[in-house]
């Protein structure tokens, strides 16, 4: 499901994640105990890591990129490319793994990318990527966990 309806405004700020709408839900305290402070800031408070700070930007071994919050498989190494932006970039997510919403935090609207299972903020998607999709999913490395050598056999694998 794609759309703004899963994200609700809080105190006039940018939309917050409506956590009760996801399969994996935790209290703020539970998220803080599970994640590092930087991961919490990115995944739960919609932060962004500094460009060039993630080791995953230069990770090109075969494997799987999972959500750091709930372990859902999000991207495969087969769709990863070097965008030159300083963030791990992919031309496509695993089908049904991510949702999007409109991010109005800056002057120009952007398309924000979220984990389908826990709603964690992952990054943004832009229309300047390579073929076959023309998309650039520009992700925060701290929002991801890389598991080398793992492959997805079917989309049913990600929903288990």
Helices and strands as residue ranges (DSSP letters): G 4-6, E 7-8, E 16-17, G 19-21, H 28-34, H 37-45, G 55-58, E 63-67, E 73-76, G 77-79, E 80-81, E 88-90, E 98-103, E 110-115, E 121-126, E 136-139, G 141-143, E 144-148, G 155-159
